[in-house]
Amino acid sequence: MVEHHNTLYRDTPLILSVSGVTKSFDGFKAIDDLNFYLEEGELRTIIGPNGAGKSTFMDIITGRTRPDVGSVILHENDGHDVNLAKLREHEINRLGIGRKFQTPSIYRSHTVYDNLVLSLNKSRGVLQNLFYRATKEDRDRIMDVLKIIRLEPHQNDLAGSLSHGQKQWLEIGMLMTQGPRILLIDEPAAGMSDEETERTGELLISLEKKHSLIVIEHDMEFVRQIARKVTVLHQGHVLKDGSFAHVKSDPEVIEVYLGRQGNRDSNN
């Protein structure tokens, strides 16, 4: 199966190969023989109804949950393959896989700048990081990240004083300081204003090619903005892959997901 998809993606090397993964909880298959392949530098959007297995999928990639069967292969730059399914969460993080949850996790009582310093090296404790004297290389990296996330004017503000959208951007920046190869981002547009949503889309698009990104999202207008390739999950497996226009017009996708979305929106 992996060989087939390596042929399919021959123009761009793969960074992640998820093959034949199944995960059950008390007899319920949250993930059912899932196959998923991510290219180096790709921005992939994942959509699907509640209960489709999206969060469990993220948990498996990051080591929070181990699959019952199957492999999750990270393709290293030196040509070696690493099966993430055999590693612990912190080991996977050190390999360059960062995850952002829906609710921002930041140090609210510290400045924006200090939040980025605290994220530079997670092998140090919080107290060690607070007293850590950043090198010029560290400072340059932080300033680059501040520009990308558009928080340079707020670098001395307390993180707790930021708007919801700015907090989301800060947490993305905190992941970026670690130089991740893969960024997993869960519903970044949730709770944002229209302007913040658009700017978040611009931010994620700017990270394309520099990092590989997997973005889970329900806001279809936001998906339309950022979508390159969309994967639709349903009942723990891939229902459809393709462009936004392709999946949006697919009868199966409309039946299991988009039709429900429309009904939900009309009732709000």
Secondary structure, 3 states (H helix, E strand, C coil): CHHHHHHHCCCCCEEEEEEEEEEEECCEEEEEEEEEEEECCCEEEEECCCCCCHHHHHHHHHCCCCCCEEEEEEECCCCCEEEHHHCCHHHHHHCCEEEECCCCCCCCCCEHHHHHHHCCCCCCCHHHHHCCCCCHHHHHHHHHHHHHCCCHHHCCCEHHHCCHHHHHHHHHHHHHCCCCCEEEEECCCCCCCHHHHHHHHHHHHHHECCEEEEEECCCHHHHHHHCCEEEEEECCEEEEEECHHHHHCCHHHHHHHHHHHHHHHHCC
